[in-house]
Amino acid sequence: MTTQFDRIVTAVLRAVRTSGLLEANTLSAVVSVVNSDGTVDVTRNDSTYPRVRRLSGYSSPSVGQRVIIQKTSAGWVCLGAYLTS
């Protein structure tokens, strides 16, 4: 049986999920700048993530590549680019 409290909690959770206030930990983005210090700037939906550190396996970044970034306790890290044909 669903109580009034359960309906309120469900409504609050739905509102928070759809509000955009919480940021996902793993995002798809596009490289906009390759920096000389080994980082990349990436963009996603009009938001820019500057100086995202790269993993060593992502050795040849280029502007326009679609990448995966992940939020860590030390900031955003670029995991690498999608392989496309």
Backbone as a ProteinNet text record, in pm:
[ID]
protein_1_A
[PRIMARY]
MTTQFDRIVTAVLRAVRTSGLLEANTLSAVVSVVNSDGTVDVTRNDSTYPRVRRLSGYSSPSVGQRVIIQKTSAGWVCLGAYLTS
[TERTIARY]
84.1	0	89.7	63.5	139	78.6	166	118.6	142.3	84.6	105.6	254	322.1	465.9	542.2	508.3	574.2	555	435.7	409.3	490.5	505.9	586.2	732.8	785.8	925.3	947.7	858.3	869.7	868.9	781.3	773.7	901.3	956.8	1080.5	1196.1	1207.9	1315.4	1303.2	1183.4	1161.4	1200.9	1164.4	1197.2	1348.2	1418.2	1563.6	1630.2	1586.4	1646.4	1628.9	1514.8	1487.7	1528.1	1571.1	1603.3	1735.5	1826.7	1959.1	2052.5	2006.9	2091.1	2200.6	2172	2272.8	2344.2	2474	2552.9	2592.3	2580	2619.4	2770.3	2814.6	2958.5	3031.8	2963.5	3025.1	2945.8	3014.4	2947.6	3016	2941.5	2994.6	3012.6	3124.6	3153.3	3236.2	3264.7	3343.6	3466.4	3582.7	3707	3698.9	3718.3	3716.1	3854.8	3944.4	4082.4	4174.4	4287.6	4392.7	4500.4	4520.5	4616.3	4755.8	4857.8	4996.7	5041.5	4962.5	5000.6	4945.5	4892.1	4841.2	4693.7	4627.4	4484.4	4405.9	4275.2	4186.2	4072.3	4020.9	3896.1	3787.7	3676.8	3567.2	3437.9	3345.1	3215.7	3104.9	2996.8	2877.7	2758.7	2665.2	2541.9	2568.9	2648.3	2680.1	2762.1	2809.7	2896.3	3036.5	3136	3275	3340.2	3416.6	3493.9	3640.4	3704.7	3842.3	3945.5	4056.2	4173.4	4140.2	4069.8	4037.6	4160.6	4206.9	4326.5	4294.5	4394.3	4377.6	4446.7	4388.6	4458.1	4568.4	4672.3	4787.5	4750.9	4648.2	4607.8	4544.3	4499.9	4440.2	4550.2	4635.7	4759.3	4750	4645.7	4636.2	4502	4477	4349.7	4345.3	4226.7	4211.7	4075.5	4070.3	3947.8	3838.9	3721.3	3607.5	3582.4	3678.6	3657.8	3553.9	3466.5	3370	3439.5	3436.6	3509.1	3417.6	3466.8	3401	3482.5	3414.7	3482.2	3414.7	3493.1	3440	3483.9	3389.1	3419.3	3481.6	3594.7	3663.2	3678	3730.3	3751.2	3854.4	3936.9	4039.1	3997.5	3873.9	3826.2	3790.3	3769.8	3729.4	3849.9	3831.3	3934.2	3875	3950.4	3908.2	3954.6	3859.5	3891.9	3937.8	3895.8	3936.6	3826.7	3857.9	3766.9	3687.9	3567.3	3488.9	3558	3555.6	3605.4	3491.5	3516.1	3413	3468.8	3379.3	3425	3427.4
-116.6	0	124.3	215.4	339.4	442.3	498.5	600.6	739.2	837.1	975.8	1011.4	963.7	988.2	928.7	805.4	741.2	822.8	875.6	956.6	1085.7	1144.7	1267.5	1237.6	1131.3	1093.7	1064.1	991.6	959.3	1087	1181	1306.8	1388.9	1391.3	1466.5	1404.4	1272.4	1205	1229.9	1223.8	1249.5	1393.6	1488.5	1629.3	1652.4	1590.9	1607.7	1546.3	1427.2	1361	1442.7	1505.8	1578.9	1725	1774.1	1915.9	1954.9	1858.4	1890	1941.9	1946.6	1996.7	1898.4	1770.9	1670.3	1635.1	1632.7	1604.5	1457.9	1396.5	1256.5	1243.7	1128.3	1105.8	1074.9	1021.8	987.6	1052.7	1129.1	1205.1	1184.4	1202.9	1207.1	1354.3	1388.8	1528.1	1531.2	1651.7	1669.4	1754.5	1711.3	1786.7	1918.2	2029.3	2160.6	2222.8	2185.7	2236.9	2127.2	2108.9	2020.7	2111.8	2104.4	2192	2130.7	2215.5	2169.2	2100.6	2110.5	2049.6	1907.8	1847.9	1712.2	1702.5	1815.5	1816.3	1854.1	1836.1	1879.3	1959.5	2054.3	2121.1	2049.5	2019.7	1951.2	2029.3	2012.7	2079.3	1975.2	2010.9	1927.5	2018.8	2021.9	2100.5	2242.9	2317.3	2456.3	2472.3	2363.8	2371.9	2331.4	2402.5	2370.7	2315.1	2209.1	2148.8	2171.8	2272.7	2306.8	2216.6	2198.3	2128.9	1993.4	1911.7	1775.8	1689.2	1623.6	1538.6	1415.9	1366.2	1248.8	1128.3	1010.4	887.3	864	792.5	772.5	699.5	618.3	546.6	634.3	752.7	846.7	942.7	892.9	964.8	1059.2	1050.5	1135.2	1207.4	1297.7	1368.5	1467.4	1491.4	1594.7	1661.4	1786.4	1865	1794.9	1786.7	1725.3	1580.9	1518	1379.8	1373.2	1273.1	1247.6	1159.7	1203	1135.6	1107.7	1024.8	997	1065.3	1143.7	1202.5	1150.7	1137.9	1087.7	1178.5	1207.2	1291	1205.6	1251.9	1183.1	1280.5	1234.2	1322.3	1430.5	1409.1	1507.2	1590.6	1575.9	1651.9	1559.5	1618.2	1541.5	1476.8	1354.5	1279.1	1231.4	1244.9	1195.7	1051.5	960.4	819	781	856.3	827.6	860.9	839.4	872.5	750	776.1	669.7	629.9	503.5	456.5	469.7	536.2	553.3	507.2	471	424.4	538.8
0	0	0	-91.7	-100.8	-7.4	75.5	169.4	111.2	174.5	132.7	138.1	241.6	255.3	137.2	97.7	-16.3	-143.4	-163.9	-283.3	-281.5	-165.1	-153.6	-183.3	-124.2	-147.4	-295.4	-358.4	-500.8	-584.8	-551.4	-625.5	-609.2	-490.1	-465.2	-543.1	-539	-612.3	-762	-815.6	-957.7	-992	-906.5	-931.8	-930.5	-837.5	-829.4	-951.9	-993.2	-1110	-1237.1	-1253.3	-1377.2	-1372.2	-1257.3	-1242.7	-1306.3	-1322.1	-1372.9	-1265.1	-1140.8	-1032.9	-994	-1008.8	-980.3	-1109.2	-1104.5	-1223.6	-1224.6	-1337.1	-1350.3	-1332.9	-1290.8	-1270.7	-1399.5	-1498.3	-1625.9	-1738	-1822.6	-1927.7	-2062.1	-2167.2	-2301.8	-2337.6	-2398.2	-2432.1	-2560.7	-2608.2	-2730.9	-2697.9	-2745.1	-2723	-2800.1	-2729.1	-2794.3	-2803.3	-2710.9	-2712.1	-2660.5	-2727.8	-2678.2	-2620.8	-2491.2	-2422.7	-2422.8	-2417.2	-2422	-2292.7	-2186.6	-2059.2	-2041.4	-2149.8	-2141.8	-2105.5	-2094.2	-2064.5	-2189	-2181.1	-2288.3	-2227	-2304.3	-2267.8	-2346.2	-2280.1	-2347.8	-2326.8	-2418.9	-2407.7	-2412.5	-2345.6	-2341.5	-2314.1	-2405.9	-2386.7	-2339.3	-2409.2	-2374.9	-2247.3	-2188	-2070	-2111.4	-2058.9	-2086.5	-1961.1	-1978.5	-1870.2	-1905.3	-1843.4	-1880.4	-1813.1	-1883	-1829.1	-1767.2	-1843.1	-1799.5	-1823.2	-1718.1	-1730.5	-1814.7	-1888.2	-1973.6	-1912.1	-1934.1	-1899.1	-2001.1	-1962.8	-2051.3	-2180.5	-2179	-2298.8	-2405.1	-2365.4	-2460.6	-2503.9	-2594.3	-2626.2	-2744.5	-2824.7	-2944.1	-2951.1	-2857	-2861.2	-2976.8	-3029.5	-3131.4	-3115.7	-3156.5	-3147.8	-3228.6	-3169.9	-3236	-3196.2	-3128.9	-3086.2	-2975.7	-2982.5	-2875.7	-2772.7	-2646.5	-2539.3	-2421.4	-2332.3	-2205.4	-2095.8	-2011.1	-1895.6	-1769.2	-1664.4	-1538.2	-1424.8	-1335.7	-1220.4	-1111.2	-1058.4	-949.4	-833.7	-724.5	-609.6	-640.8	-742.6	-781.2	-901.8	-947.5	-1062.6	-1177.9	-1294.9	-1412.7	-1479.5	-1530.6	-1602.2	-1733.5	-1841.1	-1971.8	-1986.4	-2002.2	-2012.8	-2153.2	-2253.5	-2389.5	-2487.9	-2616.5	-2723.6	-2766.7	-2818.5	-2881.4	-3010.7	-3043.8	-3173.5	-3273.5	-3384.6	-3487.1	-3619.6	-3709.5	-3840.6	-3939.1
[MASK]
+++++++++++++++++++++++++++++++++++++++++++++++++++++++++++++++++++++++++++++++++++++

